[in-house]
Amino acid sequence: MATGIATGMNRLRRTIGGAAVAGMMATSITAGFTTGAAAQEETIKVGILHSLSGTMAISETTLKDAMLMLIEEQNKKGGLLGKKLEPVVVDPASDWPLFAEKARELISVDKVAAVFGCWTSVSRKSVLPVFEELDSILFYPVQYEGEESQRNVFYTGAAPNQQAIPAVDYLMNEEGVKRWVLAGTDYVYPRTTNKILEAYLKSKGVADEDIMINYTPFGHSDWQTIVSDIKTFGSAGKKTAVVSTINGDANVPFYKELANQGIKAEDIPVVAFSVGEEELAGLDTSPLVGHLAAWNYFQSVDTDANAEFIDAWHAFTKDEERVTNDPMEAHYIGFNMWVKAVEKAGTTDPDAVIDAMVGVSVPNLTGGYSTMMPNHHITKPVLIGEIQDDGQFQTVYETSGLVPGDAWSDFLPDSKDLISDWRAPMSCGNFNVATGKCGGKGE
Amino acid sequence: MLQIRSFVFALLIAVSALAGLSAPVLAQNQSDLRSLINELAKGRYDDTERQIEAIAATGEEAAVPALQALGSNDLMARKSDGAVFIVKKKSGGYQLIDPLTGDVAGEAGRRDMERIKINNRLRRAIQSALGELTLMSKNPDRRRQAAEQVFKARDTEAIETIDAALDAETDPGIATLLREARAAAVLNSDASEADKIAAVGVIKARGDQEARAILAATADSSANSGQTALHDAATRAQSHVEQILAAWNAAQNVWYGLSLGSVLLLAAIGLAITFGVMGVINMAHGEMVMIGAYTTFMVQEVIRNSAPWLFDASLAIALPLAFLIAGAVGVALERFVIRFLYGRPLETLLATWGISLILQQAVRTIFGANNREVGTPSWMSGLTEVGGLTITYNRLAIIIFSLVVFGVLITVLKSTRFGLYTRAVTQNRRMASSMGIRTPWVDAMTFGLGSGIAGIAGVALSQIDNVSPNLGQSYIIDSFMVVVFGGVGNLWGTLVGAMTLGVVNKFLEPYAGAVLAKILLLVFIILFIQKRPRGLFALKGRAVEA
């Protein structure tokens, strides 16, 4: 290092090419492990496609554990069709193209009967063509922006009408909110959701100047300006609320800044669609009491099924502190639906199972039944909860009945005429009722 | 003499008679209040809200503990008879406390009690009720808080209570608050236009965001009801307040910029040593920051479990530990990896990147992928307002802390023997070696110092960011940006670079949005580097070309 000072810059330039190489190496290092202890007897393999490293590991690792637990429990009950289930776990490492590769590996090399996985919309979009081409089944457990219905995918998370719209309705009716901040991370889910919400709010007579839309980069950590903007926006003499589609990691600094600047839920409530029990686990929630979240499940839901599920989860993870959350419930519902459909079809053949899935009804954890609909979305109740000082949510509102998931939003001009029905004879994910033809916008 | 005695006697009788009379009256109120409190548990949110208003209307300060307990979720109803108690958690159940007298009233199992649920609307109602009930409190802090709550609530029925409190108020500060609260309530009522215009003046004098909110609402409502004089007054007052706010806004942006700059400085300053002074491209720098943050978490975890009273000192305890641990990791890194790669920047970059991934995954395996909770000591929570400036204590602490770290580092490098060695080795290794300096030792220690400083930065950053395995990644790019922009090899450049980037970013953000602001900043730096490849403060002389 004799050359010493001030040569770093030149080196940095010379090494830009090296960075790309390093990136490729990094992914191949972290990507390569698969738990595939080949069993002696014949088993039914179930693929688990969740990131165990990289940025999304924070959310997805839990779902992998939840799936392992569900499979273990099913095996205790005697397996499926007289065979044991065998989980095949792969790590797509929060790398979107790798999701497609790993999905292909699961289907064609490991020959799994179905795959449970993905979190971000971009990872789902990246695996869609693979599932279509190799004709397999994907269960997608996370709330998403809608505007999609694919034959090989079952969406067990919430569509916008099962989360965003009821939340906005609640704020409008119960809290009398007249001014809206739509704050989100800059990617497809917040952008589409906000587009839908903006159209919806305008249809309810909210003026342009009463809507403020704000996007921030992934992992944004300096929220001072935005929080103070929200404060200013909220001081126009009308009740104001924030609708947050801010993604996982950026939430903690956002809520910390809210608390720091003294914005209480009584003044400007924040309703979030991506903040659940897991995300709150890294936070002191006492300054956040009263901020809201809209989900289809809370750990605090008081039913026997839920108590049983939580006990099983604690026993499986050997940790009494582990929380449960909405996407876990979605996997619970999805997995049980798949089991039921396979039993109904008597085979794990994807085509037969896909046909058998529609109409399957299984208990959810909130004390009712969820049914798979022809558009491959499910019926769910919508719950609005307020954050409590113990990091849990308290339900303050629940839809009176189940809300069926709507794949194509009625509030976007591009999709309002589209419906989806995968039953014969229609068998179409984007049927345009105006033109009477299959194939409008979307794939 | 006799007269006086008989007078005293008569007075005594009168007093005792009064006392005798008032005792049942008090008891009467008590039982009324108790039934009102018991009613809280019945019905839906709307019914509870009406009950809270009814309790506020009694004006009984005795109801305050019950309302406070309701607000903090500690008010529960006994399932067997519907009686309402303040509860304290204890193992296996609750201790019951009478809501009016504060006496212990037995115990109950967890299944025997039902929490009275509240939502945001009820929380607001409770705040305003508490405000009204404690306006006459003897404690001035409590009165000040009450006045602020009443100001926020804008409850027209509270005007009489406020008037009474104003008459009794001796503290001029609280009296001003009360007058503002009264004005806010008057503007919400159907008082005469003249009264309202007077109230507009009071609110205008307040001149902050809340004042703007009230004036905007008044301007709206008066336009609808055709009160033109009031509308004019409110609109004029509103624009006046907005002018004041705009001026403060610029100052606020500078503050935010300095605050962001101090975070950048903290993250980059360790890198300024390892990259700037030693010339090692250390991609694992961010992970040293992460190690510091996790050290803070571990320290707090130990304190929570064994010595909770030490919590406020947790950061002070974590600082030296974070420095030592991150420093030790840095020394190990230098000894086992980097020293074999000196003069080969490409390999160094790849190797340190690999190490950063290994460290991340190691932390993920040990602590789990989830965020870990790092608490904020009480002295770092909250905010103060200086004029129209909002200054949060944690940001203030970080600004001061970053400057202190910078000062200490400069001193170490300029005025200690170790600093002299470091500079000598980096400027001319052979010469330093011939003078008897153990250059490998200096390399290891300098790298350890840079890493240790990164660890200290981690302690501070744990206060504002996620403590997760990804913590380091979000700072590595920014750190390189600051060091390159400021001028490689110059600590002062790092300081000025960090603060400049912080302030520029914060001035761009309100106009361009956070995403575009970041892009613009990068474009700006690229252009700047084209013009001045060696950064803001370029080193001159032979050393540069060596």
Interface residues (C-beta under 8 A of the other chain):
Chain A: M1 A2 T3 G4 I5 A6 T7 G8 M9 R11 L12 R14 T15 G18 A19 V21 A22 M25 A26 I29 T30 L52 S53 T55 A57 I58 T61 T62 E174 E175 D186 N214 Y215 T216 P217 G219 H220 S221 D222 Q224 T225 I226 S228 D229 K231 T232 G234 S235 A236 G237 K238 D249 V252 P253 K256 E257 A259 N260 Q261 G262 A265 E266 D267 P269 E278 E279 A281 G282 L283 D284 P287 G290 L292 E386 Q388 D389 Q394 V396
Chain B: Y45 N73 K117 N119 N120 R121 R123 R124 Q127 K152 Q209 E210 R212 A213 I214 L215 A216 A217 T218 A219 D220 L245 Q252 N253 Y256 S259 L260 V263 F275 G276 V277 M278 G279 V280 I281 Y342 G343 P345 L346 L349 L350 W353 G354 L357 Q360 Q361 R364 G368 A369 N370 N371 R372 E373 G375 T376 S381 G382 L383 T390 T392 N394 R395 V425 T426 Q427 N428 R429 R430 D443 I464 D465 N466 V467 S468 P469 N470 Q473 S474 F480 V483 V484 V488 G489 K506 E509 P510 G513 A514 V515 K518 I529 P533 R534 G535 A538 L539 A543 V544 A546
